[in-house]
């Protein structure tokens, strides 16, 4: 397999409802990861709380940067995380539905 010049890594936040339980994750494949979360196979925590709504994500080229950001967000206070989400997604829309429809129409 040839080495790629550019990789994609994502840090993302899931919830079950606006201002609900928050989960911060990291992945190298957002499509696959969101499908697993949607099917209830993402992780025990996300399955237990039915966290399927993607409310925030950031993309990175370098895995080290993504891991560093994930750790940073996990250490933030809850109100900081909520402010971050609401700055980009004030209605707590499920961004995965939007992204999924964009990628399936290509």
C-alpha positions in Angstrom: 0.0 0.0 0.0 1.5 3.4 -1.0 2.2 5.9 1.8 -0.3 8.8 1.8 1.0 12.3 1.9 -2.0 13.5 3.9 -4.0 11.7 6.6 -7.2 12.8 8.3 -7.8 12.5 12.0 -10.8 13.9 13.9 -11.6 14.9 17.4 -15.3 14.9 17.9 -18.0 15.4 20.5 -21.2 13.3 20.7 -24.3 13.8 22.8 -27.7 12.3 23.2 -29.6 15.7 23.3 -28.8 19.4 23.7 -26.9 19.9 26.9 -26.9 16.2 27.5 -24.2 13.7 28.2 -21.0 14.6 26.3 -18.4 12.2 24.9 -15.1 13.3 23.3 -13.4 10.9 21.0 -10.6 10.7 18.4 -10.6 8.7 15.2 -8.7 8.2 11.9 -12.0 7.4 10.2 -15.0 9.6 11.0 -17.3 7.8 8.6 -16.7 4.3 10.1 -16.6 5.6 13.6 -20.0 7.4 13.3 -21.5 4.3 11.7 -20.4 2.2 14.7 -21.7 4.8 17.1 -25.0 5.0 15.2 -25.3 1.2 15.4 -24.6 1.2 19.1 -21.2 -0.4 18.7 -18.9 2.6 19.2 -18.0 2.0 22.9 -19.7 0.9 26.1 -20.1 4.5 27.3 -21.7 5.8 24.1 -24.0 2.7 23.8 -25.1 3.0 27.5 -26.1 6.7 27.1 -27.2 6.4 23.4 -24.8 9.1 22.3 -25.3 9.3 18.5 -25.6 13.0 17.8 -22.4 14.5 16.4 -22.4 18.1 17.6 -18.8 19.1 17.1 -15.7 18.0 15.3 -12.2 19.2 14.3 -10.0 17.8 11.5 -6.2 17.3 11.8 -3.5 16.2 9.5 -1.2 14.9 12.2 -2.2 12.2 14.7 -0.1 13.9 17.5 -2.1 17.1 17.1 -5.4 15.3 17.2 -4.5 13.3 20.3 -3.2 16.4 22.0 -6.5 18.2 21.3 -8.6 15.3 22.5 -6.8 15.3 25.8 -7.1 19.0 26.1 -10.9 18.9 25.5 -11.3 16.1 27.9 -9.7 18.2 30.6 -11.9 21.2 30.0 -14.7 22.2 32.3 -18.2 21.2 31.0 -19.3 24.8 30.5 -16.2 25.4 28.2 -17.2 22.4 26.1 -20.8 23.6 25.8 -19.6 27.1 24.8 -17.3 25.5 22.1 -20.2 23.5 20.7 -22.6 26.4 20.8 -20.2 28.7 19.1 -20.1 26.4 16.0 -23.4 24.6 16.4 -25.9 26.8 18.4 -28.9 24.5 17.7 -27.0 21.3 18.6 -27.8 19.9 15.2 -26.6 16.4 14.3 -23.7 17.3 12.0 -23.3 13.7 11.0 -26.6 13.7 9.1 -25.3 16.7 7.2 -21.9 15.2 6.5 -23.3 11.8 5.6 -25.7 13.3 3.0 -22.9 15.4 1.5 -20.5 12.4 1.1 -23.2 10.1 -0.2 -24.2 12.5 -3.0 -20.6 12.8 -4.3 
